[in-house]
Amino acid sequence: MGAKIIDLLAKDLKTEFPKLKGFSVRNLKYMRKFAMDYPPTVVEQLPIASE
């Protein structure tokens, strides 16, 4: 992945969804790491949080 892709994505998400929070560069990097560390088969087995 290009070095500046996450930076550009964070900027684009903030522009497209100005009222939403959580799309900072740091959070997007955490999301990417989670997605790389936990394959979909593992995530599907996680319990669903209740409200």
C-alpha positions in Angstrom: 0.0 0.0 0.0 1.3 3.4 -0.9 2.7 5.5 1.9 0.2 8.3 1.5 -2.9 6.3 0.6 -4.2 6.2 4.2 -3.5 10.0 4.6 -5.6 10.6 1.4 -8.3 8.3 2.5 -8.6 9.9 5.9 -8.9 13.3 4.2 -11.5 12.1 1.7 -13.6 10.4 4.4 -13.6 13.6 6.5 -14.7 15.6 3.5 -17.4 13.1 2.4 -18.7 12.5 6.0 -18.0 15.7 8.0 -20.3 14.7 10.9 -18.8 11.3 11.4 -15.8 10.7 13.7 -13.2 7.9 13.9 -11.6 8.2 10.4 -8.3 9.7 11.5 -5.1 8.5 10.0 -4.2 6.7 13.3 -7.6 5.0 13.4 -7.4 3.9 9.8 -4.0 2.4 10.4 -5.5 0.5 13.4 -8.3 -0.7 11.2 -5.9 -1.9 8.5 -3.8 -3.7 11.1 -6.8 -5.4 12.5 -8.0 -6.5 9.1 -4.5 -7.9 8.3 -4.1 -9.7 11.6 -7.5 -11.2 11.8 -8.8 -13.0 8.7 -12.6 -12.9 8.1 -13.0 -16.5 9.4 -11.7 -15.4 12.8 -13.8 -12.2 12.9 -17.0 -14.1 12.0 -16.5 -16.2 15.2 -16.3 -13.2 17.5 -19.3 -12.6 19.7 -21.5 -9.7 18.8 -21.6 -6.9 21.4 -25.0 -6.1 22.8 -26.1 -2.6 23.5 
